[in-house]
Amino acid sequence: MAVKSLDRRAKMTRELLKQSLIELMKDRPIHDISIKKICETADINRSTFYHHYDSQYELFNDILNDIGTNITEMVRKHATSPDWMDKIFLDTFTYIETNRDTFLVILSENSGFGVGETLTSYVERFVNVTSDTSSEFAKYCSQFIAAGMTSVIWKWLNTENRMPAKDLAKMISSILTPSLGRFTLFPMN
């Protein structure tokens, strides 16, 4: 019983640290944010921070890993569905809209990370071009999709009266469906 309580408390502490870092990154780049400031914002002491993370970069990486895990689950859930693209886009855009502040920070200059590169490698993990095309073609397609998606998400999140996630998902799916006819999802383990 005590172990579950500790696990829940540790999880809550990590979430509080993540929220604090995201809040601070709205106004300044990650390299200008000290551990001390994160701890003050989260109202925890530094030793607690260091019990969970070594740096603000490790904390930020944990946020990115959480997002990757959540999106991977969405892909896995719909990978074998005949209308996989529509379902994945709907779930993904709904998730992004629900976590708008986090995604605005991640896609901003304040993250200091190559989000475009990260997104490209993520797209490459899940999309497979059929065997009649070269691996170079697949890499360019993944880059094109990732860059376009990043740009669309950024514009959408920064639009005050933005369209609902379901409408954006339909629009993106209608744009990509003719091109992605040559693509399949990698098998999910």
C-alpha positions in Angstrom: 0.0 0.0 0.0 2.8 2.5 0.9 4.6 1.7 -2.4 1.5 2.7 -4.5 1.2 5.9 -2.5 4.8 6.7 -3.2 4.5 5.9 -6.9 1.4 8.2 -7.1 3.2 10.9 -5.3 6.3 10.6 -7.5 4.1 10.7 -10.6 2.3 13.8 -9.3 5.7 15.5 -8.5 6.9 14.8 -12.1 3.7 16.2 -13.6 4.0 19.3 -11.4 7.6 19.8 -12.6 6.6 19.3 -16.2 3.8 21.8 -15.9 6.2 24.3 -14.3 8.7 23.9 -17.0 6.1 24.4 -19.8 4.8 27.5 -18.0 8.2 29.0 -17.8 9.1 28.2 -21.4 6.1 30.3 -22.6 8.2 33.3 -21.8 11.9 32.3 -22.2 14.1 29.6 -23.8 14.9 26.5 -21.9 18.6 27.4 -21.6 17.6 30.5 -19.6 15.5 28.5 -17.1 17.3 27.4 -14.0 16.5 24.5 -11.8 15.9 26.9 -9.0 13.2 28.7 -11.0 11.5 25.5 -11.9 11.5 24.5 -8.2 10.1 27.9 -7.2 7.3 27.6 -9.8 6.5 24.1 -8.7 6.9 24.9 -5.0 9.2 22.0 -4.4 12.8 21.9 -3.1 15.8 21.3 -5.3 16.6 17.9 -3.8 13.2 16.7 -4.9 13.9 17.9 -8.4 17.2 16.1 -8.5 15.6 13.0 -7.1 13.6 12.8 -10.4 15.8 14.6 -13.0 19.4 15.7 -13.6 18.6 18.9 -15.6 15.9 20.9 -17.2 16.8 19.3 -20.5 16.1 15.8 -19.1 12.8 17.1 -17.7 11.9 18.5 -21.2 12.9 15.2 -22.8 10.6 13.4 -20.4 7.7 15.6 -21.7 8.6 14.8 -25.3 8.8 11.1 -24.4 5.3 11.2 -22.9 4.0 12.8 -26.0 5.7 10.2 -28.2 4.2 7.4 -26.0 0.7 8.8 -26.2 0.8 9.3 -30.0 2.3 5.8 -30.5 -0.7 4.4 -28.6 -3.0 6.3 -30.9 -1.2 4.9 -34.0 -1.2 1.4 -32.5 -4.9 1.6 -31.7 -5.8 2.4 -35.3 -3.0 0.8 -37.4 -5.1 -2.1 -38.8 -8.2 -0.1 -39.4 -9.2 0.5 -43.0 -9.6 4.2 -42.3 -6.5 4.4 -40.1 -5.4 7.8 -41.4 -8.7 9.5 -40.5 -8.8 8.0 -37.0 -5.1 8.7 -36.2 -5.4 12.3 -37.3 -8.6 12.8 -35.3 -7.1 11.4 -32.1 -3.8 13.2 -32.6 -5.3 16.6 -33.3 -7.7 16.2 -30.4 -4.8 15.4 -28.2 -2.8 18.3 -29.5 -5.7 20.7 -28.9 -6.2 19.4 -25.4 -2.5 20.0 -24.7 -2.3 23.3 -26.6 0.1 25.1 -24.2 2.5 22.2 -24.2 2.5 22.0 -28.0 2.9 25.7 -28.4 6.0 25.6 -26.3 7.4 22.5 -28.0 7.0 24.0 -31.4 8.4 27.4 -30.4 11.9 28.7 -30.5 12.0 28.4 -26.7 12.3 24.7 -26.8 15.8 24.9 -28.3 15.3 21.4 -29.8 15.1 20.4 -33.5 11.4 19.6 -33.3 11.2 19.3 -37.1 14.0 16.7 -37.0 12.3 14.9 -34.1 8.9 14.9 -35.9 10.5 13.7 -39.1 12.1 10.7 -37.4 8.8 10.0 -35.7 7.0 10.0 -39.0 9.7 7.7 -40.5 9.1 5.3 -37.6 5.5 4.7 -38.6 5.3 5.2 -42.3 6.6 2.8 -44.8 6.6 3.4 -48.6 5.7 0.4 -50.7 8.6 -1.6 -52.1 8.5 0.0 -55.5 10.0 3.2 -54.2 13.5 4.0 -53.0 14.4 4.6 -49.4 15.6 8.0 -50.4 12.1 8.7 -51.7 10.7 7.5 -48.4 13.0 9.9 -46.5 12.0 12.9 -48.6 8.3 12.0 -48.2 8.6 11.7 -44.4 10.4 15.1 -44.3 7.7 16.7 -46.5 4.9 15.3 -44.3 6.6 16.2 -41.1 7.4 19.7 -42.1 4.0 20.3 -43.5 2.3 18.9 -40.4 4.5 20.9 -38.0 3.6 24.1 -40.0 -0.1 23.3 -40.0 -0.2 22.5 -36.3 1.7 25.7 -35.4 -0.7 27.9 -37.5 -3.7 26.1 -36.2 -2.7 26.4 -32.5 -1.9 30.1 -33.0 -5.3 30.9 -34.6 -7.7 32.4 -32.1 -10.9 31.0 -33.6 -9.4 27.8 -34.9 -11.4 25.1 -36.5 -12.3 22.1 -34.4 -9.8 19.2 -34.3 -12.2 16.9 -36.2 -12.4 19.4 -39.1 -8.6 19.8 -39.2 -8.2 16.0 -39.2 -10.6 15.7 -42.1 -8.9 18.4 -44.1 -5.4 17.0 -43.5 -6.6 13.5 -44.3 -8.2 14.7 -47.6 -4.9 16.4 -48.6 -2.7 13.4 -47.8 -4.9 10.5 -48.8 -4.1 10.7 -52.5 -0.4 10.9 -51.8 -0.3 8.4 -49.0 -1.9 5.7 -51.1 1.6 4.4 -51.5 2.2 4.3 -47.8 1.4 1.8 -45.1 2.0 1.8 -41.4 4.8 -0.2 -40.1 3.6 -3.2 -38.1 3.1 -2.3 -34.5 4.6 -4.7 -31.9 
